[in-house]
Each structure stands twice: as C-alpha cells, then as structure tokens.
Amino acid sequence: MIAVSGSTHMTFHLPVDAATAFAFYSDMQRLIPYLPHIRLVKAHSDNHLRVCYFAKELTAYDINIYCDILVETDPLEYAIRVTPHDGRPFIKPKAGIHAASTYGRYTSESLFFPDGNGTRLEYSLKLSASLPEPWALKLVPDPVLNNIASHITNARIDEIARQFIAQSAAAIPAWAANGKVLA
C-alpha cells in the first residue's frame, strides 16, 4: 500500500462580514462544486456526505479516494468542522492498470473572524489514505513511492484549497446580494 497524505493551512480575506461568510460556507453541498478534485457521491443527510477525491496522476493513472464526512457547524464560534464519519460501508481498496480506488479520511476546519470590512478565514484541509500499489510500480521501493505520493498529494491539497477559496470567495458577494444571508 502507498501512504498518501496531504495537508495545508491557509488564511484568506473574504469580501463580506463574518455572519454572511459563515452562512455561505455552512452548506457543504453548495461548496463542493468549488472544490476541485472533490465530487459529491451521496448525501446521507444534510451534514453526512460521501465524497470522492479524484485525480489523474502522472498523466495516466486515475486515483479515487472515497471519504464519508460529517459537517458540524458552530454559529457561536463561527466554526465549521468536517470530520471523518465511519458509519457507512467501507470501500475495498483495488488497483488496476490505469486506476486505483480506496477509502480515506478527509478533514477540514474553517474559522471565521471579523476583519475590517470583511472576514478573515483560517482554513485547513487534510486528506489521507492507503492506496493499493499499481502492478507497474511493484518494483519501486516503498520509501521512494511514499515520498512521491506525499509530494503529489500535498501539491493537490494546496491546489484544492487555493482554488476553493478563490472561487468561493468570488461567489459570495452575488450570493449575499440575492438575499441568501441567514441573519
């Protein structure tokens, strides 16, 4: 198995007040389209979802990591925490010539702070899994494979976080202008 793990922590400024930002980001199903490489597989309830990280790596190999998540919001602290939810059937790891899939752990935390005429968002994201080894890589030593996998995963996690914040922050003003704020 290849150990894949990536994480990031970033700070961003959002062009709306903290209550509006918190309301916008509280709906995970609304946010998933802004998360590159993440797709919704199934909504078990409003706050329990199955998502899948997907990417084509090394221009030829499809990676799918399924994660069950629980979204918890705390309006008093302006905090949103996404944690693993282990209550659903596990995805059995499998590898083929051009693809691999497995079950993983996805966590994120969003903390919102009033900041002048907007909001400071402290955002962290982590994804980890054990990916089955493709047959073509069986001769590569495990430490080398894990090092390559960690480098690729960290680059993807940074990409996901940066694009997520840029795209979602650009969408907030129009959402707020349409009266979608839960005051």
C-alpha positions in Angstrom: 0.0 0.0 0.0 1.1 3.5 -0.7 0.6 6.0 2.1 -0.9 9.2 0.7 -1.3 12.2 3.0 -1.5 15.9 2.3 -2.5 18.9 4.4 -2.5 22.6 4.2 -3.4 25.6 6.3 -4.2 28.9 4.7 -5.5 32.3 5.7 -7.7 34.4 3.3 -9.7 37.6 3.4 -13.4 37.4 2.3 -15.2 40.4 1.0 -18.3 40.0 3.3 -19.0 40.2 7.0 -18.4 37.1 9.2 -22.1 36.2 9.6 -22.6 36.2 5.8 -19.4 34.2 5.2 -20.3 31.7 7.8 -23.8 31.2 6.4 -22.4 30.7 2.9 -19.8 28.2 3.9 -22.2 26.3 6.2 -23.8 24.4 3.3 -21.2 21.8 2.2 -23.4 20.6 -0.7 -23.3 24.2 -2.1 -19.5 24.3 -1.6 -18.5 21.0 -3.3 -18.6 22.5 -6.8 -15.9 24.9 -5.7 -13.6 22.1 -4.5 -11.5 20.9 -7.5 -10.9 17.2 -7.5 -13.7 16.6 -5.0 -17.2 15.4 -6.0 -20.3 14.5 -4.1 -21.1 10.8 -4.3 -24.1 10.7 -1.9 -25.8 12.9 0.7 -26.9 10.6 3.5 -28.3 13.7 5.3 -27.6 17.4 5.3 -24.5 17.0 7.4 -23.4 13.5 6.4 -22.0 13.1 2.9 -19.9 10.7 0.9 -17.4 12.5 -1.3 -14.7 11.3 -3.6 -11.3 12.8 -4.3 -10.4 12.1 -7.9 -7.3 13.0 -10.0 -5.4 11.8 -12.9 -1.8 11.4 -11.8 1.3 11.1 -13.9 -1.0 11.8 -16.9 -2.2 8.2 -17.0 -3.4 6.9 -13.6 -6.8 7.6 -12.1 -7.0 7.9 -8.4 -10.3 7.8 -6.5 -10.4 8.2 -2.7 -13.8 7.8 -1.1 -14.5 9.6 2.2 -17.5 9.7 4.5 -17.7 13.1 6.2 -19.7 14.7 8.9 -20.1 18.5 8.7 -20.5 20.3 12.1 -21.2 24.0 12.4 -20.8 26.1 15.4 -22.5 29.5 14.9 -21.4 30.9 18.2 -17.7 30.4 17.3 -18.1 30.9 13.6 -16.5 27.5 13.1 -17.2 24.7 10.5 -15.5 21.3 11.1 -15.6 18.5 8.6 -14.5 15.2 10.2 -14.5 11.6 9.1 -17.7 9.7 9.6 -17.1 5.9 10.0 -20.8 4.8 9.8 -21.0 3.8 6.2 -19.7 0.8 4.3 -16.0 0.8 3.7 -14.7 1.0 0.1 -12.5 -2.0 -0.5 -9.1 -0.9 -2.0 -8.4 -2.0 -5.5 -5.8 -1.3 -8.2 -5.7 -1.9 -11.9 -3.6 -1.0 -14.8 -4.9 2.6 -15.1 -6.8 3.2 -11.9 -6.8 2.7 -8.1 -9.5 3.4 -5.6 -9.7 3.2 -1.8 -11.3 4.6 1.3 -9.7 7.6 3.0 -10.0 10.3 5.6 -11.0 13.9 4.8 -10.9 16.6 7.4 -11.2 20.4 7.2 -11.7 23.3 9.5 -12.9 26.8 8.7 -12.7 29.5 11.3 -14.2 33.0 10.5 -13.1 36.2 12.2 -14.4 39.8 11.6 -11.6 41.7 9.9 -12.2 45.3 9.0 -14.9 45.4 6.2 -14.7 41.7 5.6 -13.8 38.4 7.2 -10.5 36.6 7.8 -10.9 32.9 7.1 -8.5 30.4 8.6 -8.8 27.3 6.5 -7.2 23.9 6.9 -7.6 20.7 4.9 -6.2 17.2 5.2 -6.6 14.1 3.1 -5.1 10.7 3.9 -5.5 7.1 2.7 -3.6 3.9 1.9 -3.7 3.4 -1.8 -3.2 0.0 -3.3 0.0 -0.3 -5.3 -0.4 -0.4 -9.1 1.2 -3.5 -10.5 3.5 -1.4 -12.7 5.1 0.1 -9.5 5.7 -3.1 -7.6 9.5 -2.8 -8.2 9.8 0.7 -6.8 10.9 0.7 -3.2 8.2 1.7 -0.7 10.0 4.7 0.7 10.5 6.2 -2.8 6.9 5.5 -3.7 5.6 7.1 -0.4 7.8 10.1 -0.9 6.5 10.7 -4.5 2.9 10.1 -3.3 3.3 12.6 -0.4 4.7 15.2 -2.8 1.9 14.8 -5.3 -0.8 14.7 -2.5 0.5 17.9 -0.8 0.6 19.7 -4.2 -3.0 18.6 -4.9 -4.2 19.6 -1.4 -2.7 23.1 -1.9 -4.3 23.3 -5.3 -7.7 22.3 -3.9 -7.5 24.8 -1.0 -6.3 27.8 -3.2 -8.9 27.2 -5.9 -11.7 26.5 -3.4 -11.1 29.8 -1.6 -10.6 31.9 -4.8 -13.8 30.5 -6.5 -16.0 30.5 -3.4 -14.9 34.0 -2.3 -15.7 35.3 -5.8 -19.2 33.8 -5.5 -20.1 35.2 -2.0 -21.0 38.8 -3.0 -23.5 37.7 -5.6 -25.0 35.1 -3.2 -25.3 37.8 -0.5 -26.7 40.4 -2.9 -29.5 38.0 -3.7 -30.7 37.9 -0.1 -29.4 34.5 0.7 -28.0 35.6 4.0 -29.4 33.8 7.1 -29.4 36.6 9.6 
